[in-house]
């Protein structure tokens, strides 16, 4: 992962929304999630950044768990 950005255009700002963009070295291009609530976009950006940082510093073959990503939904649904 190269960057995680939270973008807000004028219309998004008006309605409290944001677009989360995750850029990787992949030739497929960036991944965008549009229409997120601003607070959700900021939290997701923080969690993705933390997961990337943990993965870079973990010993080879060991990924550090990050709360909130990959956790089972209430009731056991994933």
MMTF fields as JSON, N, C-alpha, C and O atoms, coordinates in Angstrom:
{
  "mmtfVersion": "1.0.0",
  "mmtfProducer": "UNKNOWN",
  "numBonds": 311,
  "numAtoms": 312,
  "numGroups": 78,
  "numChains": 1,
  "numModels": 1,
  "chainsPerModel": [1],
  "groupsPerChain": [78],
  "chainIdList": ["A"],
  "bondAtomList": [4, 2, 8, 6, 12, 10, 16, 14, 20, 18, 24, 22, 28, 26, 32, 30, 36, 34, 40, 38, 44, 42, 48, 46, 52, 50, 56, 54, 60, 58, 64, 62, 68, 66, 72, 70, 76, 74, 80, 78, 84, 82, 88, 86, 92, 90, 96, 94, 100, 98, 104, 102, 108, 106, 112, 110, 116, 114, 120, 118, 124, 122, 128, 126, 132, 130, 136, 134, 140, 138, 144, 142, 148, 146, 152, 150, 156, 154, 160, 158, 164, 162, 168, 166, 172, 170, 176, 174, 180, 178, 184, 182, 188, 186, 192, 190, 196, 194, 200, 198, 204, 202, 208, 206, 212, 210, 216, 214, 220, 218, 224, 222, 228, 226, 232, 230, 236, 234, 240, 238, 244, 242, 248, 246, 252, 250, 256, 254, 260, 258, 264, 262, 268, 266, 272, 270, 276, 274, 280, 278, 284, 282, 288, 286, 292, 290, 296, 294, 300, 298, 304, 302, 308, 306],
  "bondOrderList": [1, 1, 1, 1, 1, 1, 1, 1, 1, 1, 1, 1, 1, 1, 1, 1, 1, 1, 1, 1, 1, 1, 1, 1, 1, 1, 1, 1, 1, 1, 1, 1, 1, 1, 1, 1, 1, 1, 1, 1, 1, 1, 1, 1, 1, 1, 1, 1, 1, 1, 1, 1, 1, 1, 1, 1, 1, 1, 1, 1, 1, 1, 1, 1, 1, 1, 1, 1, 1, 1, 1, 1, 1, 1, 1, 1, 1],
  "groupList": [{"groupName": "UNK", "atomNameList": ["N", "CA", "C", "O"], "elementList": ["N", "C", "C", "O"], "formalChargeList": [0, 0, 0, 0], "bondAtomList": [1, 0, 2, 1, 3, 2], "bondOrderList": [1, 1, 2], "singleLetterCode": "X", "chemCompType": "L-PEPTIDE LINKING"}],
  "groupTypeList": [0, 0, 0, 0, 0, 0, 0, 0, 0, 0, 0, 0, 0, 0, 0, 0, 0, 0, 0, 0, 0, 0, 0, 0, 0, 0, 0, 0, 0, 0, 0, 0, 0, 0, 0, 0, 0, 0, 0, 0, 0, 0, 0, 0, 0, 0, 0, 0, 0, 0, 0, 0, 0, 0, 0, 0, 0, 0, 0, 0, 0, 0, 0, 0, 0, 0, 0, 0, 0, 0, 0, 0, 0, 0, 0, 0, 0, 0],
  "groupIdList": [1, 2, 3, 4, 5, 6, 7, 8, 9, 10, 11, 12, 13, 14, 15, 16, 17, 18, 19, 20, 21, 22, 23, 24, 25, 26, 27, 28, 29, 30, 31, 32, 33, 34, 35, 36, 37, 38, 39, 40, 41, 42, 43, 44, 45, 46, 47, 48, 49, 50, 51, 52, 53, 54, 55, 56, 57, 58, 59, 60, 61, 62, 63, 64, 65, 66, 67, 68, 69, 70, 71, 72, 73, 74, 75, 76, 77, 78],
  "secStructList": [7, 7, 3, 3, 3, 3, 3, 7, 7, 2, 2, 2, 2, 2, 6, 6, 3, 3, 3, 3, 3, 3, 3, 7, 1, 7, 6, 6, 7, 7, 3, 3, 3, 3, 3, 3, 3, 2, 2, 2, 2, 2, 2, 2, 2, 2, 2, 2, 2, 2, 2, 2, 2, 2, 2, 2, 2, 1, 7, 6, 6, 7, 7, 7, 7, 7, 6, 6, 1, 1, 7, 7, 7, 4, 4, 4, 7, 7],
  "xCoordList": [0.848, 0.0, 0.899, 1.877, 0.55, 1.347, 0.714, 1.381, -0.557, -1.218, -2.668, -3.297, -3.176, -4.6, -5.016, -4.495, -5.956, -6.392, -7.89, -8.657, -8.285, -9.694, -9.959, -9.398, -10.817, -11.091, -12.531, -13.443, -12.716, -14.05, -14.211, -13.546, -15.091, -15.418, -16.462, -16.95, -16.808, -17.75, -19.131, -19.74, -19.608, -20.923, -20.826, -21.719, -19.742, -19.562, -19.483, -20.083, -18.743, -18.645, -20.022, -20.335, -20.826, -22.175, -23.004, -23.797, -22.811, -23.612, -22.844, -23.334, -21.656, -20.883, -20.34, -20.21, -20.019, -19.527, -18.077, -17.535, -17.455, -16.07, -15.835, -16.615, -14.745, -14.294, -12.95, -12.04, -12.828, -11.576, -10.89, -11.494, -9.633, -8.871, -7.626, -6.838, -7.457, -6.283, -5.495, -5.999, -4.251, -3.386, -2.316, -1.668, -2.152, -1.129, -0.227, -0.44, 0.757, 1.65, 1.027, 1.654, -0.169, -0.856, -1.134, -1.4, -1.07, -1.407, -2.911, -3.364, -3.685, -5.143, -5.615, -6.77, -4.746, -5.102, -5.595, -5.591, -6.017, -6.46, -7.849, -8.619, -8.137, -9.458, -10.125, -9.537, -11.347, -12.088, -13.388, -14.091, -13.688, -14.972, -15.607, -15.169, -16.628, -17.277, -18.531, -19.116, -18.931, -20.182, -20.128, -21.163, -18.925, -18.798, -19.067, -18.765, -19.628, -19.731, -18.308, -17.403, -18.103, -16.746, -16.049, -14.882, -16.744, -16.13, -15.75, -14.702, -16.592, -16.286, -15.078, -14.23, -14.992, -13.856, -12.558, -11.543, -12.583, -11.393, -10.981, -9.795, -11.949, -11.65, -11.11, -10.145, -11.716, -11.246, -9.838, -9.001, -9.58, -8.252, -7.231, -6.142, -7.583, -6.7, -6.429, -5.283, -7.478, -7.312, -6.465, -5.626, -6.682, -5.898, -4.434, -3.534, -4.201, -2.833, -2.142, -0.97, -2.875, -2.31, -2.001, -0.956, -2.91, -2.685, -1.449, -0.656, -1.281, -0.115, 1.159, 2.165, 1.123, 2.292, 2.639, 3.808, 1.618, 1.845, 2.419, 3.295, 1.93, 2.423, 3.881, 4.65, 4.271, 5.659, 6.608, 7.764, 6.134, 7.027, 6.942, 7.753, 5.983, 5.845, 6.934, 7.344, 7.4, 8.364, 7.77, 6.551, 8.605, 8.145, 7.193, 7.476, 6.07, 5.098, 4.122, 3.19, 4.304, 3.408, 2.76, 3.449, 1.479, 0.757, 0.117, -0.536, 0.302, -0.302, -1.791, -2.159, -2.658, -4.09, -4.436, -3.788, -5.454, -5.933, -7.411, -8.194, -7.809, -9.215, -10.055, -9.68, -11.177, -12.107, -12.038, -13.039, -10.913, -10.806, -10.799, -9.967, -11.735, -11.796, -12.476, -12.507, -13.018, -13.735, -15.117, -15.706, -15.627, -16.964, -18.001, -17.861, -19.038, -20.141, -20.961, -20.888, -21.747, -22.612, -23.47, -23.989, -23.614, -24.404, -23.597, -24.143, -22.291, -21.423, -21.3, -20.513, -22.047, -21.935, -20.669, -20.322, -19.98, -18.745, -18.96, -18.026],
  "yCoordList": [-1.164, 0.0, 1.234, 1.309, 2.186, 3.398, 4.552, 5.198, 4.811, 5.918, 5.571, 4.748, 6.228, 6.193, 7.649, 8.376, 8.065, 9.463, 9.544, 8.683, 10.579, 10.881, 12.193, 13.234, 12.13, 13.294, 13.758, 12.949, 15.072, 15.65, 16.76, 17.793, 16.539, 17.589, 18.512, 18.241, 19.591, 20.553, 19.95, 20.282, 19.085, 18.475, 17.495, 17.436, 16.73, 15.805, 16.549, 16.125, 17.66, 18.448, 18.92, 18.898, 19.339, 19.842, 18.795, 19.124, 17.518, 16.439, 15.585, 14.538, 16.02, 15.297, 13.965, 13.022, 13.884, 12.64, 12.777, 13.88, 11.629, 11.622, 10.404, 9.451, 10.447, 9.309, 8.861, 9.672, 7.577, 7.0, 6.384, 5.582, 6.752, 6.227, 5.529, 6.122, 4.257, 3.474, 3.206, 2.583, 3.684, 3.515, 2.476, 2.529, 1.534, 0.502, 0.513, 1.295, -0.34, -0.45, -1.291, -1.5, -1.762, -2.598, -1.828, -0.627, -2.524, -1.902, -1.736, -1.069, -2.332, -2.215, -0.831, -0.474, -0.053, 1.298, 1.358, 0.365, 2.552, 2.811, 2.213, 1.978, 1.978, 1.534, 2.724, 3.354, 3.04, 4.159, 3.665, 2.834, 4.194, 3.947, 5.318, 6.101, 5.601, 6.913, 6.858, 5.795, 8.022, 8.144, 7.709, 7.424, 7.655, 7.315, 8.546, 9.668, 8.337, 9.428, 9.869, 9.037, 11.172, 11.697, 10.967, 10.595, 10.759, 10.09, 8.655, 8.174, 7.968, 6.591, 6.546, 5.664, 7.489, 7.543, 7.786, 7.151, 8.682, 8.968, 7.751, 7.432, 7.073, 5.89, 4.755, 4.091, 4.531, 3.484, 3.807, 2.912, 5.059, 5.485, 5.189, 4.686, 5.498, 5.25, 3.757, 3.353, 2.935, 1.491, 0.872, 0.011, 1.305, 0.777, 1.189, 0.377, 2.439, 2.904, 2.131, 1.774, 1.875, 1.122, -0.312, -0.855, -0.928, -2.3, -2.368, -3.304, -1.391, -1.36, -1.187, -1.841, -0.319, -0.09, -1.35, -1.72, -2.007, -3.242, -4.329, -5.084, -4.414, -5.439, -5.184, -6.13, -3.906, -3.583, -3.914, -4.265, -3.807, -4.008, -5.409, -5.753, -6.226, -7.591, -8.48, -8.285, -9.457, -10.406, -11.117, -11.261, -11.551, -12.212, -13.353, -14.184, -13.376, -14.444, -14.211, -14.996, -13.16, -12.878, -11.515, -10.494, -11.49, -10.225, -9.903, -10.754, -8.688, -8.27, -7.998, -7.352, -8.479, -8.237, -6.777, -6.1, -6.303, -4.934, -4.997, -5.539, -4.455, -4.456, -3.708, -2.625, -4.272, -3.609, -4.116, -4.047, -4.615, -5.129, -6.646, -7.236, -7.275, -8.721, -9.351, -10.577, -8.551, -9.088, -9.54, -8.976, -10.545, -11.05, -9.997, -9.29, -9.917, -9.01, -9.572, -10.769, -8.727, -9.241, -10.389, -10.331, -11.424, -12.57, -13.606, -14.621, -13.362, -14.33, -14.213, -14.947, -13.317, -13.153, -12.386, -11.437, -12.782, -12.086, -11.205, -10.544],
  "zCoordList": [0.0, 0.0, 0.0, 0.743, -0.839, -0.933, -0.161, 0.647, -0.402, 0.308, 0.627, -0.039, 1.668, 2.007, 2.145, 2.99, 1.31, 1.322, 1.58, 1.151, 2.28, 2.479, 1.749, 2.094, 0.74, -0.092, 0.09, 0.259, 0.054, 0.177, -0.854, -0.779, -1.806, -2.761, -2.142, -1.045, -2.824, -2.264, -1.954, -0.937, -2.815, -2.565, -1.402, -0.557, -1.361, -0.244, 1.079, 2.066, 1.107, 2.343, 2.791, 3.981, 1.853, 2.175, 2.91, 3.792, 2.533, 3.113, 4.126, 4.549, 4.512, 5.529, 5.046, 5.827, 3.747, 3.163, 2.724, 2.656, 2.426, 1.969, 1.095, 1.11, 0.329, -0.476, 0.072, 0.242, 0.345, 0.808, -0.407, -1.12, -0.647, -1.774, -1.237, -0.5, -1.618, -1.229, -2.503, -3.438, -2.531, -3.689, -3.364, -2.319, -4.285, -4.119, -5.354, -6.281, -5.356, -6.502, -7.62, -8.659, -7.417, -8.396, -9.685, -9.656, -10.801, -12.078, -12.239, -13.169, -11.347, -11.41, -10.986, -11.222, -10.368, -9.958, -8.522, -7.795, -8.14, -6.77, -6.531, -7.462, -5.257, -4.834, -4.17, -3.291, -4.582, -3.998, -3.383, -3.957, -2.21, -1.567, -1.379, -0.537, -2.156, -2.119, -1.254, -1.049, -0.753, -0.024, 1.425, 2.027, 1.997, 3.411, 4.27, 3.865, 5.441, 6.408, 6.738, 6.814, 6.935, 7.183, 8.319, 8.192, 9.423, 10.579, 10.237, 10.667, 9.467, 9.072, 8.147, 8.277, 7.215, 6.296, 7.067, 6.782, 8.023, 8.821, 9.647, 9.732, 10.253, 11.068, 10.194, 10.571, 9.048, 8.146, 7.641, 7.528, 7.341, 6.922, 8.02, 7.744, 9.243, 10.387, 10.55, 10.748, 10.468, 10.628, 9.519, 9.784, 8.284, 7.167, 7.316, 7.105, 7.677, 7.895, 9.003, 8.886, 10.079, 11.199, 10.783, 11.144, 10.024, 9.562, 8.67, 8.778, 7.797, 6.917, 7.727, 7.453, 8.711, 9.558, 10.346, 10.45, 10.901, 11.655, 10.761, 11.184, 9.524, 8.598, 8.235, 8.064, 8.116, 7.778, 8.916, 8.676, 10.16, 11.3, 11.895, 12.755, 11.462, 11.985, 11.389, 10.245, 12.169, 11.614, 10.394, 10.294, 9.489, 8.258, 8.596, 9.46, 7.906, 8.101, 9.232, 9.406, 10.005, 11.117, 10.924, 10.931, 10.757, 10.627, 11.965, 12.569, 12.421, 13.684, 13.471, 12.49, 14.372, 14.219, 14.463, 15.261, 13.776, 13.941, 14.272, 13.491, 15.412, 15.784, 14.778, 14.329, 14.425, 13.529, 12.099, 11.386, 11.66, 10.301, 10.382, 11.071, 9.673, 9.643, 10.837, 10.949, 11.729, 12.863, 12.438, 11.516, 13.101, 12.785, 13.167, 14.165, 12.349, 12.64, 13.783, 14.063, 14.454, 15.526, 15.007, 13.893, 15.812, 15.413, 14.657, 14.226, 14.489, 13.851, 12.35, 11.753, 11.707, 10.258, 9.935, 10.638, 8.887, 8.508, 7.322, 6.866]
}
